[in-house]
Amino acid sequence: MTKKIFVVLCAVVFLLGALPVQGAAKESAHLEDDDFSCRGIHLGDSEEKMLAAFGEPSFDKQVGVYGIGVVYYSFPKGLDVGVSVRRREVVDILIHDKNYQARAGVRYGATPHKLKTTYGEKGRTMLDGVIYYIYEHPEKPQERLLLEVDSENGSLRSFRITSLPLTTDEADRRAQEDEVSSDLSVLLAGEKEIDTSAMPEHGPVKIRGLEK
């Protein structure tokens, strides 16, 4: 009887001791700006800066991603970088290098527990038949980190850092937002370009007794 009580007490002590550790791991999980970069290259960096950092690509090809022209440069060891044709800025980084190591030692084969304690809890998302954990940049929601994971054991298979739309619906929504923004810019530009040469001249305008 005494032995059973001792065993139960030991189990309780062990469980109580484990709780703070799990809580601490949960609190330490977070996202950093560098999580949305690769070897010093961030989304939005110029094509010139990217090529200076990664060197000569093996080859390049131009494709359309939901209507957006992107030139993909392929580098040795499983690194592909997409550059916007229009802005000549980095918009997509794909890393299949099994030796690549991200923050906190995250690399190919990392367990789901390692990913969650490093970046935070996320549910799985399937895109085009592939399963990902998708994380948004805390300050730039269009920038995302996609961690491709194995469908069976959930281990990490590749990284993708992108500001491109991920679905047709998202692409359509962005296109509508860009159209509204463009129309507003044209409207504001038109207001600035109104010809006032034929308007009668007035003296200083007084507002509440102040001259302007």
Steps between C-alpha positions, in 0.01 A plus 500: 500500500778738598681419175189582294460835675865580433460419130189718473675791672798468267266510199325812630831676564618410148185636337509822702862547404425451133226763484725807536735359237216462251377850584846646454538329162167643389598849612837484320339412165488815285567647157791726409563718196792276401262202476377665180845516341772268370870565558443871541264541204148620583184526297504837328878508455620596153589247234851646493551451874369144485731400214797657677422292809426163333733520202452370147178299456501167320212619280191719507148486359205737486155378605165643596379458859129588515559757226818643655815477288783341700854407395629203700875467546619149591816467709694189600393293804127549458452876520257682268428873520212675323530864392208715387531585130340839557675614819823294475466412869514167683149360547559127553772284659485118488751296700532124443859477626508223762802663666339844530452601863260770612463662841525278810647215297186438296594298192382218273343222707410724797210354701158667537588566865820683397310712250225593745738584786703720266235678293178441694186287469344476155251269339586318179400652165488312171593685179508312170520168680792605724472552877644812663520692824448861385622794709434869426753774567376685813533840332470412130212252460563451126839350584470137605716210606378163370644189659428195284457191718475127438141383474564201728741601777480880469877549470634802311571452129562853367469874564325762291503874571265695277295814447313350205131403527445136595154445351285625212265673745788685663639601160159635394464694824844655464429593138182681607687682777774603256238623254334716765838632610595575139171681434549707814854592395377611157224705662740671739748563220221652292410737782861613524515566125189721474581809292443808716651755260158625386365544851481850647774593741423579861697653778619303804239263636412570858393215725397596850711808476811317373644577157596207272 
